[in-house]
């Protein structure tokens, strides 16, 4: 709880691309910027979802709340992450779709913040977009270290490289944060709605 290391296996200080582990920190940044959803729709913004009807409906709700639809998403077309959901879609002649991509909840929340802030939507995934600049700064604050490198994740959004120690520090900070803080709101939503 004090941020000290209790156990380490291997190199935990060199930067890695934690990929979806960054979503807790990205969702925190979204809350800092005014993302208003709480509960299940905040958990969905921090999730790698399975592409179930529950998840797709949540993505549509986030987008509709700011007057958008799934055509605004810049996620690549994908099958549901869950094999059962994918097989069910195949049986009815479904095809890969951007809303099914496991990061579409995060992207929908990013778009919602951009609408609220009056920021451009077409390039919301660009590393130099004000949204992505803020999310990188939030990640640095929570991990307690600078971003070592920026890449492009499978969903097309920037992914920041930090150490595993930094990731652990960020998750610890989120669960220990005072109630009402952005990071605690995200942690509480994730715990309350683990299906997302």
C-alpha positions, 0 to 999 in steps of 0.5 A: 500500500505504501508503494514499496516492492514486496515481490518481483520476478524478472525485470519489472523496471524496464518499459513494456507496452501494457496494452489493455492494462492502460485502460484503467489509467485512460478511463481515469483521464477521461473522467478528469476531462468530464466523462460523465458516465458512471457505473456500468458505462464507466466500467465499459470504458475501462474494459476489454469487452467480449462483444456481447449484446450487453457490451454493444448496447452499452457502446451504443448508449455512450455514443447516443448520449452525445448524439453519435452512432457507431459510425464515429468509431475508429476501431477496426472491424472485429469479431466478438472477443468471446468465442461463444459470441463470435460463433453465435454471430457467425451462425446468423451470418454476421460479419466483423464490425467496429462496435464489436472490437473489444476496445469500442467502449473505450473509444466510445468514451473517448468520442464522448469526451471529444464532443463535450470538449469541442475537440475534433472527432476524426483524429481522436486517436492521434498521439498529438490530439489533446485527448491523447495528450491528456491521457498520456499525462494521466498515465504518467501521474498514476504510474509515477514515471514518464512514458518511455515510448508511444506505439499504436495499439491494435485498436488504433489508439496510442499505447504508452510504454511504462514499467510493470512497477509503474502499472502496479503503482497505478492500480494501487493508487486507484484502489487507495484513492479517496472516494470521489476522485477520478481514479477511485471512480474508475476502480469502483466501477470496475469492481462493481461491474466486472462483466464489462 
